Amino acid sequence: MSKIEKSILLLSVMDSWGGGEEVLLKIALHVKGFSFFIATPPGSSEDIFLEHNLGIFSLTSLKKIYRKNEHWTISDKLNILLNIFRSMMSLNSFMRKKNISVIAANGNFAALFALPLVFLFKKKLVVIQHLLYEKNSFEGKLLKTLAKYSDRFICVSKSVEQNIQTFTGEKLVGKSSVIYNGISLPEETSRMLKPRVAESEIRFGIVGSIIKEKGHDSLLDVFAELIKNFPQCRLYVFGKPRDERSSKFFHQTLLDKVESLKISDKVFFAGYVSNKNDLYYQIDVLINYSVVPESFSMTVIEALANNKIVIASNEGGPSEILQHGINGFLVEPRDKQALFNTMMEVVGKIGDESMNEIRKNGRATVEKRFSLDRFAEGYKNMFETYSLERK
């Protein structure tokens, strides 16, 4: 089979920035030997891609449709189909102009926009899977079709791969692989190596959008009990609510809860901090205790890279990153007593040599398994192996 020119279209349907868009950016900037073009709707995502001088194809119809209720209505589905139809010829024309035959779609909805190009114009399709899907969900049901017609599923964790296999069965055999997200290891500075932010305090932190799934409310309950034993503890909440009404309402309930628990002098809502090194410098221990399994967890590997202790749920992505008592602590999910016990243990040993060893092991884990170089090499090998031959 003849080789094609090494050009790949990265396809996103999100106008706002998120973890999936971050992955596309890392691919475009760090995977060598290919020319990457990014198709995206107008919005903050496009602005960030443009800041990095990447080849952008902006298309208004290339956008995700959000359902208005818990279920997809006929109107929702028709709007999706209409946008797919509007995008199809423009995308094909752009790909012909740039001599592109390979699409790497950012999730299921982006892959839907790519399917007509696979059927009608023989484009090859790689789907990057970032999420864990619920049983009987509309998104999950799409997986069977996508698994049948795509060339490759790239999953951000084994948990995602296993979850997808429950929907696709044999259709995915030989067509999926795991490439973990990666980060650049921050320089190990003297301030990073300090076991404590301040001798008079022990600071816990939770990082991410303020949504119910992240478990902020459970953490507040546990923290309120913790400070009865260790009043020198503080909790920093990094992140902000999303635009959805439910997220803003949840944020307000957290503020009210802090007041009702009488812990407002020990809990600080720090908002969004763009510089990750500055963020993690402000804490001693990261808590990642979502009430639903996480597909991966960038915050866990970021904290480990910054020599922080991490306590996380023993499920999903974090369970693939952490080894209990070796490079962090895993706690059975949705068990506030178990979380309390682990936080008590960590506070009691925070200055011990055993904790310093865990910090060192955590950073070594990122360097060995979750480096940006390893991430880029994984995608480079995948594109070369599965994407660059004509159908």
C-alpha positions in Angstrom: 0.0 0.0 0.0 1.2 3.5 -0.8 2.0 6.0 1.9 0.1 9.3 2.1 1.6 12.6 3.2 1.8 12.8 6.9 -1.0 15.3 7.6 -3.6 14.7 10.2 -6.8 16.6 11.1 -7.5 17.0 14.8 -11.3 17.4 15.2 -13.0 19.1 18.1 -16.7 20.1 18.6 -16.1 22.1 21.8 -16.0 25.9 21.8 -14.8 26.0 25.4 -11.5 24.7 26.7 -11.3 21.3 28.5 -9.2 18.3 29.0 -9.8 16.9 25.5 -8.7 20.1 23.9 -5.6 20.1 26.1 -4.8 16.6 24.7 -5.2 17.9 21.1 -2.9 20.8 21.8 -0.2 18.5 23.2 -0.5 16.2 20.1 -0.1 19.2 17.8 2.8 20.7 19.6 4.8 17.6 20.6 4.2 14.7 18.2 7.0 15.0 15.7 7.0 13.9 12.0 3.4 15.0 11.2 1.6 18.2 10.1 -1.4 18.8 12.2 -4.5 20.9 11.4 -7.3 21.6 13.9 -10.9 21.8 13.0 -12.9 23.6 15.7 -15.9 25.9 16.3 -15.3 29.5 17.1 -14.8 30.2 20.8 -12.2 30.1 23.6 -10.8 26.8 22.3 -10.1 28.3 18.9 -8.5 31.3 20.6 -6.1 29.2 22.6 -5.1 27.1 19.5 -4.4 30.2 17.6 -2.2 31.5 20.4 0.1 28.6 19.5 0.2 29.4 15.8 -1.5 26.2 14.8 -3.3 25.6 11.5 -6.9 26.2 12.3 -10.1 25.5 10.3 -12.9 27.3 12.0 -16.4 26.0 11.3 -19.5 27.4 13.1 -21.6 24.3 12.4 -18.9 22.1 14.0 -20.3 22.1 17.5 -21.7 19.8 20.1 -25.4 19.9 20.8 -26.3 19.9 24.4 -29.6 18.1 25.4 -32.1 20.4 27.1 -33.4 17.6 29.4 -32.0 14.3 30.8 -32.8 12.5 27.6 -32.1 13.3 24.0 -35.2 14.6 22.2 -36.0 14.1 18.5 -35.2 17.8 18.1 -31.8 17.4 19.7 -30.9 14.5 17.3 -32.2 16.4 14.3 -30.0 19.4 15.2 -27.0 17.1 15.4 -27.7 15.6 12.0 -28.2 19.0 10.5 -24.9 20.3 11.8 -23.1 17.1 10.6 -24.6 17.7 7.1 -23.6 21.4 7.2 -20.0 20.5 8.1 -19.4 17.5 5.9 -18.6 19.2 2.6 -16.6 22.0 4.2 -14.5 19.5 6.1 -13.9 17.4 3.0 -12.9 20.4 0.9 -10.4 21.5 3.6 -9.0 18.0 3.9 -8.6 17.7 0.1 -6.9 21.1 0.0 -4.4 20.1 2.7 -4.0 16.5 1.4 -5.3 15.0 4.7 -6.7 11.5 4.9 -6.6 10.9 8.6 -8.9 12.3 11.3 -8.3 12.1 15.0 -11.6 13.0 16.7 -11.8 14.3 20.2 -14.5 12.1 21.6 -17.8 10.5 20.4 -19.5 13.7 19.2 -16.5 14.8 17.2 -16.4 11.3 15.7 -20.0 11.6 14.6 -19.0 14.6 12.4 -16.3 12.4 10.9 -18.4 9.4 10.0 -19.7 10.8 6.7 -16.2 11.5 5.7 -15.3 7.9 6.4 -18.3 6.5 4.5 -18.2 8.8 1.4 -14.6 9.9 1.1 -12.6 7.0 2.5 -11.0 9.0 5.3 -9.5 7.1 8.2 -10.7 7.7 11.7 -9.0 7.6 15.1 -11.3 8.4 18.1 -9.7 9.6 21.3 -11.8 8.5 24.2 -11.7 10.5 27.5 -14.8 9.5 29.3 -16.5 6.7 31.3 -20.0 6.1 30.0 -23.1 5.2 31.9 -25.1 2.1 31.1 -27.9 2.7 28.6 -26.6 6.3 27.9 -27.1 7.8 24.4 -23.3 8.4 24.3 -22.6 4.9 25.2 -24.8 3.5 22.5 -22.9 5.5 19.9 -19.8 3.4 20.7 -21.0 0.3 18.8 -21.3 2.3 15.6 -18.1 4.2 16.1 -16.2 1.0 16.9 -17.4 -0.6 13.7 -16.4 2.2 11.4 -13.3 3.7 13.1 -9.8 2.5 12.6 -8.7 3.0 16.2 -9.9 3.9 19.7 -7.3 5.6 21.8 -8.3 5.5 25.5 -6.7 7.7 28.2 -6.7 4.9 30.7 -7.4 1.2 31.1 -10.5 2.1 33.0 -11.9 3.9 29.9 -10.9 1.0 27.6 -12.6 -1.5 29.9 -15.7 0.6 30.2 -16.0 1.0 26.4 -15.6 -2.7 25.8 -18.8 -3.3 27.9 -20.6 -1.4 25.1 -18.8 -2.6 22.0 -17.9 -6.2 22.8 -16.0 -7.9 20.0 -16.3 -4.9 17.7 -13.3 -3.3 19.5 -11.0 -6.4 19.5 -7.7 -5.4 18.1 -8.8 -1.8 17.6 -8.1 -0.1 21.0 -5.1 0.9 22.9 -4.2 3.0 26.0 -2.1 6.2 25.8 -1.9 7.9 29.1 -2.0 11.7 29.3 1.4 13.3 29.9 2.9 16.4 31.4 6.2 18.2 31.4 7.9 17.5 34.7 8.3 20.9 36.5 11.8 21.8 37.6 12.5 20.5 41.1 13.0 23.8 43.1 13.9 24.2 46.7 10.4 25.5 47.5 8.9 22.3 46.0 11.1 20.1 48.1 9.8 21.6 51.4 7.6 19.0 53.1 5.3 21.8 54.4 4.0 25.0 53.0 4.1 26.7 56.4 5.2 25.2 59.7 2.1 26.4 61.5 -0.3 24.9 58.9 -1.1 21.7 57.0 -2.9 22.6 53.8 -5.2 20.3 51.9 -6.4 21.2 48.4 -9.1 20.1 46.0 -8.6 21.1 42.3 -11.2 21.3 39.5 -14.6 22.7 38.4 -17.0 23.1 41.3 -19.6 20.5 40.4 -21.3 17.9 42.5 -19.4 15.0 40.9 -16.1 16.2 42.4 -17.3 15.5 46.0 -16.6 18.9 47.5 -19.5 18.6 50.0 -18.4 15.2 51.3 -14.9 16.6 51.8 -16.2 19.5 53.8 -17.9 17.1 56.2 -14.7 15.1 56.6 -12.6 18.2 57.0 -14.9 19.7 59.7 -14.2 16.5 61.7 -10.5 16.5 61.0 -9.9 20.0 62.4 -11.4 19.0 65.7 -8.2 16.9 66.1 -5.8 19.0 64.1 -6.9 22.6 64.1 -3.8 23.7 62.2 -5.2 22.2 59.0 -6.6 24.3 56.2 -8.5 23.5 53.0 -8.0 25.3 49.7 -10.7 24.9 47.0 -9.2 25.7 43.6 -11.6 26.1 40.7 -14.8 27.9 39.8 -18.3 26.9 39.0 -19.2 26.2 35.4 -21.8 28.2 33.5 -24.6 25.7 34.2 -27.2 26.7 36.8 -26.6 23.4 38.7 -22.9 24.2 39.1 -23.5 27.7 40.4 -26.2 26.5 42.8 -23.8 23.8 44.1 -21.1 26.5 44.6 -23.5 28.5 46.7 -24.5 25.4 48.8 -20.8 24.9 49.5 -20.4 28.5 50.7 -23.5 28.0 52.9 -22.2 24.7 54.3 -18.9 26.3 55.3 -20.8 28.9 57.3 -23.1 26.3 58.9 -20.1 24.1 59.9 -18.4 27.2 61.3 -15.1 26.5 59.4 -15.0 29.6 57.3 -11.7 30.6 58.9 -10.1 27.4 57.7 -11.6 26.9 54.2 -10.5 29.2 51.4 -12.1 29.4 47.9 -9.1 30.3 45.8 -10.8 30.3 42.4 -9.0 29.4 39.2 -5.2 29.4 39.2 -3.7 29.1 35.7 -0.1 28.5 36.8 0.0 24.9 38.0 3.3 25.3 39.8 1.9 28.3 41.8 -1.2 26.3 42.6 0.4 23.2 44.0 3.0 25.3 45.9 0.1 26.5 48.1 -0.8 23.0 49.4 0.7 20.0 51.1 -1.8 17.3 50.2 -4.2 17.0 47.2 -7.6 15.4 47.7 -9.1 13.8 44.6 -12.3 12.1 45.9 -14.9 12.4 43.2 -18.2 10.6 43.9 -18.1 9.1 40.4 -15.1 7.3 38.8 -12.7 9.5 36.9 -11.5 8.4 33.5 -7.9 9.6 34.3 -6.9 12.5 36.6 -4.5 15.3 35.4 -4.7 16.8 38.9 -3.2 13.6 40.4 -0.2 13.5 38.2 0.3 17.3 38.4 0.4 17.1 42.2 2.7 14.1 42.1 5.1 15.9 39.8 5.1 18.8 42.3 6.1 16.5 45.2 2.7 16.6 46.9 1.0 13.8 48.8 -2.1 12.6 47.0 -5.2 11.0 48.5 -7.6 9.6 45.9 -10.5 7.2 45.3 -9.5 3.6 44.6 -11.3 3.4 41.2 -11.0 4.7 37.7 -7.9 6.5 36.5 -6.4 7.4 40.0 -6.2 3.6 40.8 -4.0 3.1 37.8 -1.6 6.0 38.9 -1.3 5.4 42.6 0.0 2.5 44.7 -1.3 2.8 48.2 1.4 3.7 50.7 4.1 3.8 47.9 3.5 6.9 45.9 0.2 8.1 47.4 -2.9 6.9 49.2 -6.0 5.1 47.8 -9.3 5.2 49.7 -12.4 3.2 49.0 -14.8 5.4 47.1 -17.8 7.2 48.7 -16.7 6.3 52.2 -16.3 9.4 54.3 -15.1 7.4 57.3 -12.3 5.9 55.2 -11.3 9.3 53.9 -11.3 10.7 57.4 -9.0 7.9 58.6 -6.6 8.4 55.8 -6.4 12.2 56.2 -5.8 11.6 59.9 -3.0 9.2 59.1 -1.4 11.6 56.6 -1.5 14.6 59.0 0.0 12.5 61.8 2.9 11.6 59.6 3.2 14.7 57.5 6.8 15.5 58.5 8.1 11.9 58.7 10.7 10.5 56.4 8.1 7.9 55.2 6.1 10.8 53.7 9.2 12.3 52.0 9.8 8.9 50.4 6.2 8.8 49.1 6.7 12.3 47.6 9.9 11.2 45.8 8.1 8.0 44.5 5.2 10.1 43.3 7.4 12.4 41.2 9.4 9.4 39.9 6.1 7.8 38.8 5.2 10.8 36.6 8.7 10.8 35.2 8.6 7.1 34.3 5.0 6.6 33.2 3.3 10.0 32.5 5.9 12.2 30.9 5.1 14.4 27.9 7.8 12.6 25.9 6.1 9.2 26.6 2.7 10.6 25.6 4.1 12.1 22.3 5.9 8.8 21.5 2.8 6.8 22.0 0.8 9.0 19.6 3.6 9.1 17.1 3.8 5.3 17.0 0.0 5.0 16.8 -0.3 7.4 13.9 2.5 5.6 12.0 1.2 2.1 12.6 -2.6 2.6 12.2 -3.3 5.8 10.3 -1.0 6.4 7.4 -2.0 3.7 4.9 -4.7 4.3 2.3 -7.9 2.3 2.7 
